[in-house]
Amino acid sequence: MLTCKQVTELMTDYLERRLPLGQRIRFQMHLGFCRACRAYLRQMKATLETLERFEAPPVSDELEKELLVRFKNWRD
């Protein structure tokens, strides 16, 4: 069974339906036993629903390049 840390790391892929069947089953099994992760999933869904109501502001090419560089060089 997955740990809570693993579930949080897989949350985006789960919400975007990108988890392979086996991982999706383990993910859902964990949710069945873990109240905290179910709450986290509800929070993530609520956040996404709220964000969908807003239009993203335009991003300049310069800012986009800077963000890509920063994400590429980001370390845990």
VMD Tcl script that builds the backbone (N, CA, C; Angstrom):
set m [mol new atoms 228]
animate dup $m
set s [atomselect $m all]
$s set {name element resname resid chain x y z} {
  {N N MET 1 A 0.855 -1.186 0.000}
  {CA C MET 1 A 0.000 0.000 0.000}
  {C C MET 1 A 0.892 1.238 0.000}
  {N N LEU 2 A 0.404 2.293 -0.610}
  {CA C LEU 2 A 1.147 3.541 -0.690}
  {C C LEU 2 A 1.172 4.265 0.649}
  {N N THR 3 A 2.207 5.069 0.861}
  {CA C THR 3 A 2.273 5.926 2.038}
  {C C THR 3 A 1.560 7.246 1.738}
  {N N CYS 4 A 1.300 8.015 2.773}
  {CA C CYS 4 A 0.667 9.329 2.580}
  {C C CYS 4 A 1.541 10.228 1.707}
  {N N LYS 5 A 2.855 10.179 1.906}
  {CA C LYS 5 A 3.780 10.983 1.093}
  {C C LYS 5 A 3.658 10.595 -0.383}
  {N N GLN 6 A 3.612 9.310 -0.652}
  {CA C GLN 6 A 3.484 8.856 -2.033}
  {C C GLN 6 A 2.153 9.313 -2.638}
  {N N VAL 7 A 1.090 9.257 -1.849}
  {CA C VAL 7 A -0.222 9.688 -2.337}
  {C C VAL 7 A -0.188 11.170 -2.699}
  {N N THR 8 A 0.423 11.994 -1.840}
  {CA C THR 8 A 0.466 13.426 -2.158}
  {C C THR 8 A 1.303 13.688 -3.400}
  {N N GLU 9 A 2.353 12.896 -3.608}
  {CA C GLU 9 A 3.186 13.060 -4.797}
  {C C GLU 9 A 2.454 12.634 -6.071}
  {N N LEU 10 A 1.507 11.710 -5.938}
  {CA C LEU 10 A 0.760 11.203 -7.096}
  {C C LEU 10 A -0.569 11.935 -7.319}
  {N N MET 11 A -0.914 12.855 -6.433}
  {CA C MET 11 A -2.232 13.492 -6.462}
  {C C MET 11 A -2.552 14.140 -7.813}
  {N N THR 12 A -1.630 14.908 -8.365}
  {CA C THR 12 A -1.885 15.582 -9.638}
  {C C THR 12 A -2.136 14.570 -10.743}
  {N N ASP 13 A -1.301 13.541 -10.810}
  {CA C ASP 13 A -1.497 12.513 -11.841}
  {C C ASP 13 A -2.842 11.815 -11.656}
  {N N TYR 14 A -3.235 11.585 -10.423}
  {CA C TYR 14 A -4.538 10.963 -10.162}
  {C C TYR 14 A -5.670 11.867 -10.655}
  {N N LEU 15 A -5.604 13.138 -10.302}
  {CA C LEU 15 A -6.665 14.073 -10.691}
  {C C LEU 15 A -6.722 14.274 -12.205}
  {N N GLU 16 A -5.582 14.153 -12.863}
  {CA C GLU 16 A -5.529 14.291 -14.322}
  {C C GLU 16 A -5.693 12.954 -15.036}
  {N N ARG 17 A -6.039 11.927 -14.278}
  {CA C ARG 17 A -6.287 10.580 -14.804}
  {C C ARG 17 A -5.088 10.038 -15.591}
  {N N ARG 18 A -3.900 10.237 -15.036}
  {CA C ARG 18 A -2.683 9.779 -15.702}
  {C C ARG 18 A -2.000 8.628 -14.982}
  {N N LEU 19 A -2.620 8.097 -13.936}
  {CA C LEU 19 A -2.011 6.972 -13.221}
  {C C LEU 19 A -2.333 5.661 -13.935}
  {N N PRO 20 A -1.332 4.810 -14.070}
  {CA C PRO 20 A -1.601 3.471 -14.604}
  {C C PRO 20 A -2.551 2.721 -13.664}
  {N N LEU 21 A -3.234 1.740 -14.174}
  {CA C LEU 21 A -4.263 1.020 -13.424}
  {C C LEU 21 A -3.778 0.527 -12.058}
  {N N GLY 22 A -2.627 -0.110 -12.016}
  {CA C GLY 22 A -2.124 -0.651 -10.756}
  {C C GLY 22 A -1.897 0.430 -9.714}
  {N N GLN 23 A -1.288 1.523 -10.125}
  {CA C GLN 23 A -1.051 2.631 -9.195}
  {C C GLN 23 A -2.363 3.269 -8.766}
  {N N ARG 24 A -3.281 3.391 -9.698}
  {CA C ARG 24 A -4.579 3.979 -9.376}
  {C C ARG 24 A -5.316 3.136 -8.329}
  {N N ILE 25 A -5.222 1.830 -8.449}
  {CA C ILE 25 A -5.869 0.939 -7.480}
  {C C ILE 25 A -5.212 1.103 -6.108}
  {N N ARG 26 A -3.859 1.117 -6.059}
  {CA C ARG 26 A -3.171 1.305 -4.778}
  {C C ARG 26 A -3.503 2.669 -4.174}
  {N N PHE 27 A -3.596 3.683 -5.032}
  {CA C PHE 27 A -3.949 5.030 -4.593}
  {C C PHE 27 A -5.337 5.018 -3.946}
  {N N GLN 28 A -6.283 4.418 -4.630}
  {CA C GLN 28 A -7.654 4.382 -4.120}
  {C C GLN 28 A -7.773 3.519 -2.863}
  {N N MET 29 A -6.981 2.448 -2.774}
  {CA C MET 29 A -6.977 1.637 -1.558}
  {C C MET 29 A -6.494 2.466 -0.373}
  {N N HIS 30 A -5.444 3.234 -0.604}
  {CA C HIS 30 A -4.935 4.087 0.474}
  {C C HIS 30 A -6.019 5.071 0.919}
  {N N LEU 31 A -6.697 5.677 -0.045}
  {CA C LEU 31 A -7.763 6.625 0.292}
  {C C LEU 31 A -8.849 5.957 1.129}
  {N N GLY 32 A -9.111 4.698 0.855}
  {CA C GLY 32 A -10.127 3.977 1.607}
  {C C GLY 32 A -9.789 3.830 3.081}
  {N N PHE 33 A -8.488 3.845 3.394}
  {CA C PHE 33 A -8.054 3.670 4.777}
  {C C PHE 33 A -7.597 4.965 5.446}
  {N N CYS 34 A -7.347 6.003 4.656}
  {CA C CYS 34 A -6.709 7.203 5.207}
  {C C CYS 34 A -7.616 8.432 5.117}
  {N N ARG 35 A -8.139 8.814 6.242}
  {CA C ARG 35 A -9.039 9.962 6.316}
  {C C ARG 35 A -8.323 11.269 5.927}
  {N N ALA 36 A -7.067 11.409 6.331}
  {CA C ALA 36 A -6.310 12.629 6.044}
  {C C ALA 36 A -6.091 12.803 4.533}
  {N N CYS 37 A -5.784 11.723 3.846}
  {CA C CYS 37 A -5.565 11.817 2.400}
  {C C CYS 37 A -6.874 12.065 1.651}
  {N N ARG 38 A -7.972 11.527 2.162}
  {CA C ARG 38 A -9.279 11.831 1.554}
  {C C ARG 38 A -9.586 13.314 1.706}
  {N N ALA 39 A -9.266 13.876 2.866}
  {CA C ALA 39 A -9.485 15.307 3.092}
  {C C ALA 39 A -8.597 16.125 2.158}
  {N N TYR 40 A -7.357 15.688 1.990}
  {CA C TYR 40 A -6.434 16.390 1.093}
  {C C TYR 40 A -6.953 16.346 -0.351}
  {N N LEU 41 A -7.462 15.205 -0.767}
  {CA C LEU 41 A -8.027 15.079 -2.112}
  {C C LEU 41 A -9.214 16.031 -2.284}
  {N N ARG 42 A -10.081 16.108 -1.291}
  {CA C ARG 42 A -11.220 17.048 -1.364}
  {C C ARG 42 A -10.733 18.486 -1.466}
  {N N GLN 43 A -9.692 18.826 -0.712}
  {CA C GLN 43 A -9.136 20.180 -0.768}
  {C C GLN 43 A -8.568 20.489 -2.146}
  {N N MET 44 A -7.855 19.521 -2.710}
  {CA C MET 44 A -7.281 19.717 -4.049}
  {C C MET 44 A -8.381 19.909 -5.089}
  {N N LYS 45 A -9.427 19.108 -5.016}
  {CA C LYS 45 A -10.540 19.244 -5.957}
  {C C LYS 45 A -11.217 20.603 -5.807}
  {N N ALA 46 A -11.415 21.046 -4.576}
  {CA C ALA 46 A -12.038 22.352 -4.334}
  {C C ALA 46 A -11.158 23.472 -4.870}
  {N N THR 47 A -9.854 23.344 -4.685}
  {CA C THR 47 A -8.921 24.347 -5.202}
  {C C THR 47 A -8.995 24.418 -6.723}
  {N N LEU 48 A -8.988 23.261 -7.371}
  {CA C LEU 48 A -9.057 23.228 -8.836}
  {C C LEU 48 A -10.370 23.827 -9.341}
  {N N GLU 49 A -11.462 23.500 -8.685}
  {CA C GLU 49 A -12.761 24.059 -9.090}
  {C C GLU 49 A -12.767 25.575 -8.946}
  {N N THR 50 A -12.159 26.083 -7.896}
  {CA C THR 50 A -12.090 27.532 -7.683}
  {C C THR 50 A -11.215 28.194 -8.744}
  {N N LEU 51 A -10.060 27.595 -9.026}
  {CA C LEU 51 A -9.147 28.165 -10.008}
  {C C LEU 51 A -9.742 28.171 -11.412}
  {N N GLU 52 A -10.588 27.202 -11.719}
  {CA C GLU 52 A -11.202 27.142 -13.046}
  {C C GLU 52 A -12.126 28.328 -13.310}
  {N N ARG 53 A -12.545 29.006 -12.255}
  {CA C ARG 53 A -13.439 30.154 -12.411}
  {C C ARG 53 A -12.708 31.417 -12.861}
  {N N PHE 54 A -11.389 31.409 -12.772}
  {CA C PHE 54 A -10.595 32.588 -13.097}
  {C C PHE 54 A -9.871 32.400 -14.416}
  {N N GLU 55 A -9.690 33.499 -15.124}
  {CA C GLU 55 A -8.878 33.469 -16.333}
  {C C GLU 55 A -7.440 33.732 -15.954}
  {N N ALA 56 A -6.542 32.995 -16.535}
  {CA C ALA 56 A -5.124 33.210 -16.262}
  {C C ALA 56 A -4.680 34.512 -16.919}
  {N N PRO 57 A -3.921 35.333 -16.202}
  {CA C PRO 57 A -3.430 36.569 -16.816}
  {C C PRO 57 A -2.395 36.241 -17.877}
  {N N PRO 58 A -2.248 37.107 -18.858}
  {CA C PRO 58 A -1.245 36.852 -19.890}
  {C C PRO 58 A 0.162 36.879 -19.289}
  {N N VAL 59 A 1.030 36.024 -19.800}
  {CA C VAL 59 A 2.410 35.948 -19.330}
  {C C VAL 59 A 3.319 36.319 -20.495}
  {N N SER 60 A 4.220 37.271 -20.240}
  {CA C SER 60 A 5.143 37.692 -21.297}
  {C C SER 60 A 6.106 36.560 -21.631}
  {N N ASP 61 A 6.655 36.598 -22.831}
  {CA C ASP 61 A 7.631 35.585 -23.238}
  {C C ASP 61 A 8.835 35.585 -22.297}
  {N N GLU 62 A 9.251 36.780 -21.887}
  {CA C GLU 62 A 10.401 36.915 -20.991}
  {C C GLU 62 A 10.131 36.235 -19.648}
  {N N LEU 63 A 8.968 36.479 -19.081}
  {CA C LEU 63 A 8.611 35.861 -17.805}
  {C C LEU 63 A 8.493 34.353 -17.945}
  {N N GLU 64 A 7.904 33.890 -19.027}
  {CA C GLU 64 A 7.762 32.453 -19.247}
  {C C GLU 64 A 9.129 31.783 -19.302}
  {N N LYS 65 A 10.082 32.393 -20.025}
  {CA C LYS 65 A 11.433 31.833 -20.103}
  {C C LYS 65 A 12.091 31.793 -18.734}
  {N N GLU 66 A 11.940 32.878 -17.963}
  {CA C GLU 66 A 12.518 32.940 -16.623}
  {C C GLU 66 A 11.931 31.851 -15.716}
  {N N LEU 67 A 10.628 31.665 -15.773}
  {CA C LEU 67 A 9.982 30.635 -14.952}
  {C C LEU 67 A 10.454 29.239 -15.338}
  {N N LEU 68 A 10.577 28.988 -16.634}
  {CA C LEU 68 A 11.054 27.682 -17.086}
  {C C LEU 68 A 12.463 27.403 -16.597}
  {N N VAL 69 A 13.328 28.421 -16.614}
  {CA C VAL 69 A 14.691 28.262 -16.114}
  {C C VAL 69 A 14.662 27.954 -14.624}
  {N N ARG 70 A 13.850 28.701 -13.878}
  {CA C ARG 70 A 13.784 28.476 -12.436}
  {C C ARG 70 A 13.236 27.092 -12.094}
  {N N PHE 71 A 12.203 26.650 -12.804}
  {CA C PHE 71 A 11.660 25.315 -12.547}
  {C C PHE 71 A 12.670 24.232 -12.900}
  {N N LYS 72 A 13.393 24.448 -13.984}
  {CA C LYS 72 A 14.383 23.455 -14.408}
  {C C LYS 72 A 15.495 23.327 -13.374}
  {N N ASN 73 A 15.878 24.437 -12.745}
  {CA C ASN 73 A 16.978 24.438 -11.788}
  {C C ASN 73 A 16.526 24.223 -10.346}
  {N N TRP 74 A 15.237 24.020 -10.137}
  {CA C TRP 74 A 14.703 23.858 -8.787}
  {C C TRP 74 A 15.167 22.544 -8.182}
  {N N ARG 75 A 15.488 22.593 -6.917}
  {CA C ARG 75 A 15.931 21.391 -6.183}
  {C C ARG 75 A 15.025 21.176 -4.989}
  {N N ASP 76 A 14.838 19.906 -4.604}
  {CA C ASP 76 A 14.025 19.578 -3.422}
  {C C ASP 76 A 14.629 20.163 -2.164}
}
mol reanalyze $m
mol bondsrecalc $m
mol representation Tube
mol addrep $m
